[in-house]
């Protein structure tokens, strides 16, 4: 490859990087939540609150780079894990990871989870902003079956009482919440 070929490769690489960054910025502006990875400590805390024999559909809202989704697939092999991500670059990264290290019980969907139904979910996992959590709370109450679990870290569901919560001994003293949909199904 000559100097011109190297320059064109370098230019193409920068263009791909720029498109990727713009994709993240646009989806962050659209959703209000960037695709932030969850730390290994947070992932362990989330999984500790979810029995490994969980069955049914576990939904990861805003799966980002896929770390939680892949851990869920390993932790709950009898469950169907459905992970939603709106930002193209993290979603493509997760798809590549699924291609290289497949999890048969993991489905990665590119799209807006607000367009999805939660009626079949036995558990929902999320790391979203307070505003998004506020928008989801009534949908959780209305759509999730009684007893379904909601696992969230950092941001809780205002008006809901967690069944269990853990505060990690990390730099941010990250809270992790476990909620269950109450039998009344009334929006909190």
C-alpha positions in Angstrom: 0.0 0.0 0.0 1.5 3.3 -1.1 1.2 6.7 0.5 -2.1 7.4 -1.3 -3.6 4.0 -0.2 -2.5 4.7 3.4 -4.0 8.1 3.4 -7.3 6.8 2.0 -7.4 4.0 4.6 -6.7 6.6 7.3 -9.4 8.9 5.9 -11.9 6.0 5.7 -11.1 5.0 9.3 -11.7 8.6 10.5 -15.0 8.7 8.6 -16.2 5.5 10.2 -15.2 6.7 13.6 -17.0 10.1 13.0 -20.2 8.3 11.9 -20.0 6.1 15.0 -19.5 9.0 17.4 -22.3 11.0 15.6 -24.6 7.9 16.0 -24.0 7.9 19.7 -24.5 11.7 20.1 -27.8 11.6 18.1 -29.2 8.6 20.0 -28.2 10.2 23.3 -29.9 13.5 22.3 -33.0 11.5 21.2 -33.2 9.3 24.3 -31.6 11.4 27.0 -29.3 8.4 28.0 -25.9 7.7 26.6 -24.8 4.0 26.1 -22.8 3.8 29.3 -21.3 0.4 30.3 -22.1 -1.0 33.7 -19.1 -1.9 35.8 -18.3 -5.5 36.6 -19.2 -4.8 40.2 -22.6 -3.5 39.2 -23.2 -6.5 36.9 -22.4 -8.9 39.7 -24.9 -7.1 42.0 -27.6 -7.2 39.4 -27.1 -10.9 38.8 -27.1 -11.6 42.5 -30.6 -10.2 42.7 -31.9 -12.4 39.9 -32.2 -16.2 40.4 -30.2 -18.2 37.9 -33.2 -20.4 37.3 -35.2 -17.5 36.0 -37.4 -18.5 33.0 -39.5 -16.5 30.5 -38.4 -13.3 28.9 -35.8 -11.0 30.5 -35.7 -7.6 28.7 -32.6 -5.4 28.9 -33.6 -1.8 28.1 -30.8 0.2 26.6 -28.3 -2.6 26.3 -25.5 -0.4 25.2 -22.3 -2.4 24.4 -24.0 -5.6 25.6 -22.1 -6.3 28.8 -25.3 -6.8 31.0 -27.1 -8.7 28.2 -24.3 -11.2 27.7 -24.0 -11.7 31.5 -27.8 -12.2 31.8 -27.7 -14.8 29.0 -25.0 -16.7 30.8 -26.6 -16.3 34.3 -30.1 -17.3 33.2 -29.6 -20.0 30.5 -33.3 -21.1 30.7 -34.5 -17.5 30.0 -34.9 -15.7 26.7 -32.9 -12.5 26.9 -34.1 -9.6 24.6 -31.8 -6.6 24.6 -32.8 -3.3 23.0 -30.3 -0.6 21.9 -31.1 2.5 19.8 -27.5 3.7 19.1 -26.0 2.0 16.0 -22.4 1.7 17.1 -23.0 -0.1 20.4 -25.6 -2.3 18.8 -23.3 -3.3 16.0 -20.5 -4.0 18.6 -23.0 -6.3 20.4 -24.0 -8.0 17.2 -20.3 -8.6 16.4 -19.8 -10.0 19.9 -22.8 -12.3 19.5 -21.4 -13.5 16.1 -18.0 -14.3 17.7 -19.3 -15.6 21.0 -22.9 -16.7 20.4 -25.4 -17.0 23.2 -28.4 -19.0 21.9 -30.8 -17.4 24.4 -29.8 -13.8 23.5 -31.6 -11.6 20.9 -30.1 -8.2 20.2 -32.6 -5.7 18.7 -31.8 -2.3 17.3 -34.7 -0.1 18.1 -36.6 2.0 20.6 -37.8 0.0 23.5 -40.7 2.5 24.0 -42.2 0.8 20.9 -42.0 -2.7 22.5 -44.5 -4.5 24.6 -43.5 -5.7 28.1 -46.4 -8.0 28.6 -44.4 -11.2 28.3 -41.5 -10.1 30.4 -40.7 -11.8 33.6 -37.9 -9.3 34.3 -36.8 -6.0 33.0 -33.2 -4.7 33.5 -32.3 -1.1 33.1 -29.7 1.6 33.6 -31.5 4.6 32.4 -31.9 8.3 33.3 -34.5 9.5 35.9 -36.7 11.0 33.2 -36.8 7.7 31.3 -37.5 5.8 34.4 -40.4 8.1 35.2 -41.9 7.5 31.7 -41.5 3.8 32.1 -43.0 3.4 35.6 -46.7 3.6 34.5 -46.0 1.2 31.6 -44.3 -1.3 33.9 -47.4 -1.1 36.2 -49.8 -1.5 33.3 -48.0 -4.1 31.1 -45.8 -6.3 33.2 -47.4 -9.3 34.8 -47.9 -9.3 38.6 -44.7 -10.4 40.3 -42.4 -9.5 37.4 -39.1 -8.2 38.5 -37.5 -4.8 37.6 -33.8 -4.5 38.2 -32.3 -1.0 37.9 -29.0 0.5 38.9 -28.2 4.0 39.8 -31.8 5.3 39.1 -34.8 4.0 40.9 -38.5 4.1 40.1 -40.0 7.1 41.9 -43.1 6.1 43.9 -42.2 2.4 43.9 -40.8 0.7 46.9 -38.0 -1.7 46.2 -38.3 -5.2 47.4 -34.5 -5.1 48.0 -31.8 -2.6 47.4 -28.0 -2.8 47.6 -25.6 0.1 47.8 -22.2 -1.0 46.4 -18.9 -0.1 48.0 -17.6 1.5 44.9 -16.4 5.0 44.1 -20.0 6.2 43.5 -21.7 4.1 46.2 -23.9 2.9 43.3 -27.4 1.8 44.3 -29.0 -1.3 42.7 -32.7 -1.8 43.1 -35.0 -4.8 42.8 -38.7 -4.1 42.4 -41.6 -6.5 41.8 -44.9 -5.5 40.1 -47.5 -5.5 42.9 -50.8 -7.5 42.7 -52.9 -4.3 42.6 -51.3 -3.3 39.2 -52.2 0.3 40.0 -49.6 2.8 38.7 -47.6 4.0 41.7 
